[in-house]
Amino acid sequence: MEDLQSLLEKINRDGVEKADAEAKRIVDAAKARAEAIVKEARDEAAKAKADAEKAAADYATRAAETVRQGARDVVLKVEEAVRTLLERTLAKDVETALADERTACDIVAEAVRAVTGPAEVALPEKLVPAVKARLASNPQITVVLDESVGTGFSVRTEGGRVESDFTAAAIAEEIARRMRPDLAKLLK
């Protein structure tokens, strides 16, 4: 009986040891699986965070570029509006100056001073008598009526080729062209 008892104890011990070993194996496998799941979740969270940070940085970069472009567009529009206003104001002032007989005569006399050889000055009817009188001492210069010049005048050499255009529009445009770089600096 003692042999049977010892055999039963041995079987029982072997069963318990096997059960303990199986339980330990199951627990170890469950721990390993849990660690793998936690690691996978952490990796996915880190990747999601990195993706979100990159998306946020990309959005911030695009937003900053959009703001820069918008600011540039506003500056260009303001510059264009100021330039247009300046040109209109210049055109009015130049027209006023060129409509004055004395001013027009002074400008025409200065313009033809450097002309060598025959030339004609074309200007509107209102200014013809005063300019003819002013240039009477220079027989190579002919004063002609030309309403197409509007306000101002043009100096033509022989053959009708326009040498210089002194219309209000041309003068205002030239003044504005020369002022544009300075205007651009002021607006920046």
Contacts in CASP RR format, 6 or more apart in sequence:
PFRMAT RR
TARGET T0000
AUTHOR 0000-0000-0000
METHOD contacts of the structure
MODEL  1
MEDLQSLLEKINRDGVEKADAEAKRIVDAAKARAEAIVKEARDEAAKAKA
DAEKAAADYATRAAETVRQGARDVVLKVEEAVRTLLERTLAKDVETALAD
ERTACDIVAEAVRAVTGPAEVALPEKLVPAVKARLASNPQITVVLDESVG
TGFSVRTEGGRVESDFTAAAIAEEIARRMRPDLAKLLK
75 187 0 8 1.000
75 188 0 8 1.000
78 187 0 8 1.000
79 183 0 8 1.000
79 184 0 8 1.000
79 187 0 8 1.000
82 183 0 8 1.000
82 187 0 8 1.000
83 176 0 8 1.000
83 180 0 8 1.000
83 183 0 8 1.000
86 176 0 8 1.000
86 179 0 8 1.000
86 183 0 8 1.000
87 172 0 8 1.000
87 173 0 8 1.000
87 176 0 8 1.000
90 172 0 8 1.000
90 175 0 8 1.000
90 176 0 8 1.000
91 168 0 8 1.000
91 169 0 8 1.000
91 172 0 8 1.000
93 172 0 8 1.000
94 151 0 8 1.000
94 168 0 8 1.000
94 171 0 8 1.000
94 172 0 8 1.000
94 175 0 8 1.000
95 151 0 8 1.000
95 168 0 8 1.000
97 103 0 8 1.000
97 104 0 8 1.000
98 104 0 8 1.000
98 107 0 8 1.000
98 151 0 8 1.000
98 152 0 8 1.000
98 153 0 8 1.000
98 166 0 8 1.000
98 168 0 8 1.000
98 171 0 8 1.000
99 126 0 8 1.000
99 151 0 8 1.000
101 126 0 8 1.000
101 127 0 8 1.000
101 130 0 8 1.000
102 130 0 8 1.000
104 123 0 8 1.000
104 127 0 8 1.000
104 130 0 8 1.000
104 131 0 8 1.000
104 152 0 8 1.000
104 153 0 8 1.000
105 127 0 8 1.000
105 130 0 8 1.000
105 131 0 8 1.000
105 134 0 8 1.000
107 153 0 8 1.000
107 166 0 8 1.000
108 121 0 8 1.000
108 123 0 8 1.000
108 131 0 8 1.000
108 134 0 8 1.000
108 135 0 8 1.000
108 153 0 8 1.000
108 155 0 8 1.000
108 166 0 8 1.000
109 134 0 8 1.000
109 135 0 8 1.000
111 121 0 8 1.000
111 153 0 8 1.000
111 155 0 8 1.000
111 164 0 8 1.000
111 166 0 8 1.000
112 119 0 8 1.000
112 121 0 8 1.000
112 135 0 8 1.000
112 138 0 8 1.000
112 141 0 8 1.000
112 155 0 8 1.000
115 140 0 8 1.000
115 141 0 8 1.000
115 155 0 8 1.000
115 157 0 8 1.000
115 163 0 8 1.000
117 140 0 8 1.000
117 157 0 8 1.000
117 158 0 8 1.000
118 140 0 8 1.000
118 141 0 8 1.000
118 142 0 8 1.000
118 157 0 8 1.000
118 158 0 8 1.000
119 140 0 8 1.000
119 141 0 8 1.000
119 142 0 8 1.000
119 155 0 8 1.000
119 156 0 8 1.000
119 157 0 8 1.000
119 158 0 8 1.000
119 163 0 8 1.000
120 141 0 8 1.000
120 142 0 8 1.000
120 143 0 8 1.000
120 144 0 8 1.000
120 155 0 8 1.000
120 156 0 8 1.000
120 160 0 8 1.000
121 131 0 8 1.000
121 135 0 8 1.000
121 141 0 8 1.000
121 142 0 8 1.000
121 143 0 8 1.000
121 144 0 8 1.000
121 153 0 8 1.000
121 154 0 8 1.000
121 155 0 8 1.000
121 156 0 8 1.000
122 144 0 8 1.000
122 145 0 8 1.000
122 146 0 8 1.000
122 148 0 8 1.000
122 149 0 8 1.000
122 153 0 8 1.000
122 154 0 8 1.000
122 155 0 8 1.000
122 156 0 8 1.000
123 131 0 8 1.000
123 143 0 8 1.000
123 144 0 8 1.000
123 145 0 8 1.000
123 146 0 8 1.000
123 149 0 8 1.000
123 152 0 8 1.000
123 153 0 8 1.000
123 154 0 8 1.000
124 145 0 8 1.000
124 146 0 8 1.000
124 147 0 8 1.000
124 149 0 8 1.000
124 150 0 8 1.000
124 151 0 8 1.000
124 152 0 8 1.000
124 153 0 8 1.000
125 145 0 8 1.000
125 147 0 8 1.000
127 152 0 8 1.000
127 153 0 8 1.000
128 143 0 8 1.000
128 144 0 8 1.000
128 145 0 8 1.000
131 143 0 8 1.000
131 153 0 8 1.000
132 143 0 8 1.000
135 141 0 8 1.000
135 143 0 8 1.000
146 154 0 8 1.000
149 167 0 8 1.000
150 167 0 8 1.000
150 168 0 8 1.000
151 167 0 8 1.000
151 168 0 8 1.000
152 166 0 8 1.000
152 167 0 8 1.000
152 168 0 8 1.000
152 171 0 8 1.000
153 166 0 8 1.000
153 167 0 8 1.000
154 162 0 8 1.000
154 163 0 8 1.000
154 164 0 8 1.000
154 165 0 8 1.000
154 166 0 8 1.000
154 167 0 8 1.000
155 162 0 8 1.000
155 163 0 8 1.000
155 164 0 8 1.000
155 166 0 8 1.000
156 162 0 8 1.000
156 163 0 8 1.000
157 163 0 8 1.000
END
